Amino acid sequence: MGNRKFSKATNAVWAGEDNPYFGGAVTTPIVNSVAFAYKDLDEWYDVSTGKADGFIYSRNTNPTVASLEEKIRVLEGAEAATSFATGMAAISNTLFTFLKPGKRVVSVKDTYGGTSKLFLDFFPAYHVEVKLCETGNHEELEYEIAKGCDLVYLETPTNPTLKIIDIKRIALAAKKVGAVVVVDNTFATPINQNPLELGADLVLHSATKYLCGHSDAMGGVLAGSKELVQKVFHFREINGASLQADPAYMIARGMKTLELRISRQNESAMRIANYLSEHSKVSQVFYPGLVDHAGHAIAKSQMRGYGGMLSFALDGGYNLVEKFLPSLKLVHLAASLGSVSTLAGPPRTTSHVELTEEQRALLGIPESLIRYSVGIESVDDLLSDLEYALNQL
Ligand SMILES: *Cc1c(COP(=O)(O)O)cnc(C)c1O
């Protein structure tokens, strides 16, 4: 789209979609071709050696996938972007590209379950030193970073208590020791937060969640400088965790309504958080938009909206959760998040199922906690659904 600047709502629709397509199609076609043919050997050679643009083999690049990558590149304000088969593929490829034996990574305890598993179960075996700090403790992060490290890995807001990390502050600390800063921006989406603008070097997403937005395709994306993205891309094209054209199409299709969905979900989540905070049967509500949330001030300064994820604790034990959740009509009791339909579940049976009750308590996760991913339904219907279920307790 040249050098002209457009708003996020416009970029969500148009970025990566401005080529004339086969037959005059007005949407990006799904190009299910494994390889791409050339009549001219010189041209083939130039594309193969990266001297000319083009496609060779879909494990490396593919026209439908490239269109999705361009969309996320523009929305994150990055120089380059690439994609992966899942969000975990984006995370593991990025981490394994930069973390070799002898390297040191600093991160937080509240990262996504799979990410946390990489840090705790896999990297130590490769002789990578992993230091996980208390998620809200910026002083500890700064102290550990200043000791020297190669990579700083952040996630904000976090799962399931929506803790907030000051990206600018931590990126500044990382710059001083020359560490690469990676931020998992899945919960915020590029509509609400752009980590690269705040000093991060790389931003990644599980595209399975808000970007796709319909719980019907999996993928991962990564954006940042050409130099860093190229390194991760090279690792991915060789290890093969590539995104296929079909899910790339589904994700790009979902992304066209990303700004619409996120605007609605920001507004609805705020109203639901306010409603729940005043309810006598709810003991705690975690939502960064609430002024009494520990990370509210930082969230206000680095996010344009507070997102569609919230969690709340019922005033009692897990037995209340067992009663409450099945009384809700407008939720899927399921893992995952960020879809058009509302999803809910207790961390005790979903994201933090492998931890003991004591370990959850250490992370500040009450046994009666419910994670609630607000969909795009009418907020009045969601509020009355919650009211009905709370009245059953
Ligand atoms: C779901 C999720 C992931 C992993 O993504 P998959 O697409 O399931 O592999 C990573 N980070 C966050 C914050 C997530 O919610």
Ligand as a Chemical Component Dictionary entry (heavy atoms), coordinates in Angstrom:
data_LIG
# 
_chem_comp.id                   LIG 
_chem_comp.type                 NON-POLYMER 
_chem_comp.pdbx_formal_charge   0 
_chem_comp.three_letter_code    LIG 
# 
loop_
_chem_comp_atom.comp_id 
_chem_comp_atom.atom_id 
_chem_comp_atom.alt_atom_id 
_chem_comp_atom.type_symbol 
_chem_comp_atom.charge 
_chem_comp_atom.model_Cartn_x 
_chem_comp_atom.model_Cartn_y 
_chem_comp_atom.model_Cartn_z 
_chem_comp_atom.pdbx_ordinal 
LIG C1 C1 C 0 -2.340 -20.390 23.187 1  
LIG C2 C2 C 0 -1.159 -19.587 23.519 2  
LIG C3 C3 C 0 0.100  -19.952 23.041 3  
LIG C4 C4 C 0 0.344  -21.211 22.224 4  
LIG O1 O1 O 0 -0.267 -21.150 20.979 5  
LIG P1 P1 P 0 -0.749 -22.469 20.161 6  
LIG O2 O2 O 0 -1.260 -21.861 18.890 7  
LIG O3 O3 O 0 -1.757 -23.165 20.989 8  
LIG O4 O4 O 0 0.457  -23.298 19.935 9  
LIG C5 C5 C 0 1.168  -19.133 23.353 10 
LIG N1 N1 N 0 1.023  -18.022 24.103 11 
LIG C6 C6 C 0 -0.168 -17.649 24.594 12 
LIG C7 C7 C 0 -0.274 -16.424 25.421 13 
LIG C8 C8 C 0 -1.301 -18.409 24.319 14 
LIG O5 O5 O 0 -2.486 -18.051 24.817 15 
# 
loop_
_chem_comp_bond.comp_id 
_chem_comp_bond.atom_id_1 
_chem_comp_bond.atom_id_2 
_chem_comp_bond.value_order 
_chem_comp_bond.pdbx_ordinal 
LIG C1 C2 SING 1  
LIG C2 C3 SING 2  
LIG C2 C8 DOUB 3  
LIG C3 C4 SING 4  
LIG C3 C5 DOUB 5  
LIG C4 O1 SING 6  
LIG O1 P1 SING 7  
LIG P1 O2 DOUB 8  
LIG P1 O3 SING 9  
LIG P1 O4 SING 10 
LIG C5 N1 SING 11 
LIG N1 C6 DOUB 12 
LIG C6 C7 SING 13 
LIG C6 C8 SING 14 
LIG C8 O5 SING 15 
# 
